[in-house]
Amino acid sequence: MNEFLTFRKFITPMVIQALFWIGVVGVVIGGLVMMFRGGAAGVIVGLLYIIFGPIFLRIYMEVLIIIFRLFDSVHHIELALAGGTQPAVPAAPMGGPFSPAAPARPPIVTPPAAGTVPPATPTSPAGSPPPAPPPPLAQPLQPQPLTPAPAQAAPPTPPPIRPAPPESPTPPPPPPVS
């Protein structure tokens, strides 16, 4: 109950599954209404509505479910990184009353600490030994301090703008011709 009150467990995935089936029924009824009331064109549109409506509705609902599954995966990763235990029931349920239960997730495996030898593993069915684990890092990665960029010289100043030369006097206009 505490998981629901603190929003750690979502009920939306189950609601989305129920809305999908309600939507499928609505799409089929809407397609049948179009077929009987729309004339010749209505029959074609109604059939297309009945065929493609549930497909598009399913795609839309799957996108909504993916958002919650992403949260579930991130939640499990956070628990593994924090050293906590993995919950017995996932945050977003894999199945519900309207769909078959999905297969169980594989357990989260944490790599051994640096410098330790992993436990021995049995040989493969073919009799060949398992591949060797990768060698540990020679030197752990350390954050590097930030260094300021070298100072750049100021750009050269442009030459001063010279004033325009004084205008030469204009000659007087020619005398009028009579």
C-alpha positions in Angstrom: 0.0 0.0 0.0 2.9 2.3 0.8 4.2 1.8 -2.7 1.0 3.2 -4.2 0.9 6.2 -1.8 4.5 7.2 -2.6 4.1 6.6 -6.4 6.8 3.9 -6.5 4.3 1.5 -8.1 2.2 2.6 -11.0 -1.4 1.5 -11.7 -1.4 3.2 -15.1 0.0 0.1 -17.1 -3.0 -2.0 -15.9 -5.3 0.9 -16.8 -3.8 1.2 -20.2 -4.4 -2.5 -20.9 -8.0 -2.1 -20.0 -8.4 1.1 -22.1 -6.9 -0.8 -25.1 -9.7 -3.5 -25.0 -12.4 -0.8 -24.4 -10.9 1.1 -27.4 -10.9 -2.1 -29.6 -14.6 -2.6 -28.9 -15.3 1.1 -29.6 -13.4 0.9 -32.9 -15.2 -2.2 -34.1 -18.6 -0.7 -33.2 -17.7 2.6 -34.9 -16.6 0.6 -38.0 -19.8 -1.3 -38.1 -21.8 1.9 -37.8 -19.9 3.4 -40.7 -20.5 0.3 -42.8 -24.3 0.4 -42.4 -24.8 4.2 -42.5 -22.2 5.3 -45.1 -23.3 3.8 -48.3 -20.8 2.1 -50.7 -17.9 4.3 -49.5 -18.9 3.8 -45.9 -18.5 0.0 -46.3 -14.9 0.5 -47.5 -14.1 3.1 -44.8 -15.7 1.0 -42.1 -13.7 -2.1 -43.1 -10.5 -0.1 -43.1 -11.5 1.3 -39.7 -12.1 -2.1 -38.3 -8.8 -3.5 -39.7 -6.4 -0.7 -39.0 -8.0 1.0 -36.0 -7.0 -1.7 -33.4 -3.5 -1.8 -34.9 -2.9 1.9 -34.5 -4.6 1.8 -31.1 -2.2 -1.0 -30.0 0.8 1.0 -31.2 -0.2 4.0 -29.3 -0.8 2.0 -26.1 2.5 0.2 -26.5 4.3 3.6 -26.6 2.6 4.6 -23.3 3.6 1.2 -21.7 7.2 1.7 -22.9 7.5 4.9 -20.8 6.6 3.0 -17.7 8.9 0.1 -18.6 11.8 2.5 -19.0 11.1 3.8 -15.5 11.1 0.3 -14.2 14.4 -0.5 -15.8 16.0 2.7 -14.5 14.6 1.9 -11.0 16.3 -1.5 -11.1 19.6 0.0 -12.2 19.5 2.6 -9.4 18.9 -0.2 -6.9 21.8 -2.2 -8.2 24.1 0.8 -8.2 23.1 1.8 -4.7 23.8 -1.8 -3.5 20.2 -2.3 -2.6 18.2 -5.4 -3.2 16.0 -5.9 -6.2 12.3 -5.8 -5.4 10.4 -9.1 -5.7 7.6 -7.3 -7.7 8.7 -4.9 -10.5 7.5 -1.3 -10.2 5.5 -1.6 -13.5 3.7 -4.9 -13.7 4.7 -7.0 -16.7 1.3 -8.6 -17.1 -2.2 -7.9 -16.0 -5.8 -9.1 -16.1 -6.0 -8.4 -19.9 -2.7 -9.9 -21.1 -0.6 -13.0 -20.5 2.2 -12.6 -18.0 5.5 -11.7 -19.5 8.5 -13.9 -18.8 10.5 -13.1 -15.7 13.4 -10.7 -16.0 16.9 -12.0 -15.7 18.7 -11.1 -12.4 20.9 -8.1 -12.4 24.5 -9.2 -12.3 27.1 -6.8 -10.8 30.7 -7.1 -12.0 33.4 -8.2 -9.5 35.4 -5.5 -7.8 38.7 -4.5 -9.3 41.6 -6.8 -8.5 39.3 -9.8 -7.5 39.1 -13.1 -9.3 35.6 -14.0 -10.4 34.4 -17.4 -9.3 35.2 -20.4 -11.5 32.6 -21.2 -14.1 31.9 -24.7 -15.5 33.0 -25.7 -19.0 30.6 -25.4 -21.9 28.7 -28.5 -23.1 31.1 -28.9 -26.0 34.0 -29.3 -23.5 35.8 -26.0 -24.3 36.6 -23.8 -21.4 34.7 -20.5 -21.0 36.4 -17.3 -22.4 38.8 -15.5 -20.1 37.4 -12.4 -18.3 38.7 -9.1 -19.6 41.8 -7.8 -17.8 41.2 -5.1 -15.1 42.0 -1.5 -16.0 45.7 -0.7 -15.5 44.9 2.6 -13.8 41.5 3.7 -12.6 40.1 6.8 -14.3 40.6 9.9 -12.3 38.9 13.3 -13.0 41.2 15.8 -14.5 41.3 19.4 -13.1 40.0 22.0 -15.4 42.7 24.4 -16.7 41.8 27.9 -17.9 42.4 28.5 -21.6 45.5 30.5 -22.5 45.0 34.2 -22.7 44.7 35.5 -26.2 46.2 38.8 -27.3 43.7 41.6 -27.9 42.9 42.1 -31.6 44.7 45.0 -33.3 42.9 48.3 -33.2 41.7 49.5 -36.6 43.3 52.7 -38.0 41.4 55.9 -37.1 38.8 57.1 -39.6 40.0 60.2 -41.5 37.7 63.0 -42.1 36.5 63.5 -45.6 38.5 66.1 -47.6 36.8 69.5 -47.8 34.6 69.9 -50.7 36.0 72.0 -53.5 34.0 75.1 -54.4 31.5 74.5 -57.1 31.8 76.7 -60.2 29.0 79.2 -60.6 26.2 78.2 -62.9 26.5 79.3 -66.5 24.6 82.5 -67.5 21.2 82.0 -69.0 21.0 81.9 -72.7 18.6 84.3 -74.3 
